Amino acid sequence: MLQANQQQERRPVPLIDPARCNGCGLCVRVCPHNVLEMNSGTAVVVRPEACEYVGLCEAICPTKAIQRLFEIVMLDAASDGP
Ligand code: SF4
């Protein structure tokens, strides 16, 4: 079983392809949790622990440079599954 700090380290965060990033900065501005910053003209994840995986960055990126590789599905404890 993972400890709390290990789970934190394994949080899914959006993946940014620097080859596709044009440096527009839209993802940095749209993120409500300030997860991203620009670094040498490319968006980078600087606060992964703050990412709530809402996907605004992925939705706004004009070059499709950001992808969320995992879909998070919240299950009701009383349900049998998705
Ligand atoms: S929105 Fe896309 S292209 Fe613009 S800075 Fe972010 S990752 Fe790069």
Boltz pocket constraint, residues with backbone or C-beta under 6 A from the ligand:
constraints:
  - pocket:
      binder: B
      contacts: [[A, 16], [A, 20], [A, 21], [A, 22], [A, 23], [A, 24], [A, 25], [A, 26], [A, 27], [A, 28], [A, 41], [A, 42], [A, 43], [A, 57], [A, 60], [A, 61], [A, 62], [A, 63], [A, 64], [A, 65], [A, 66]]
      max_distance: 6.0
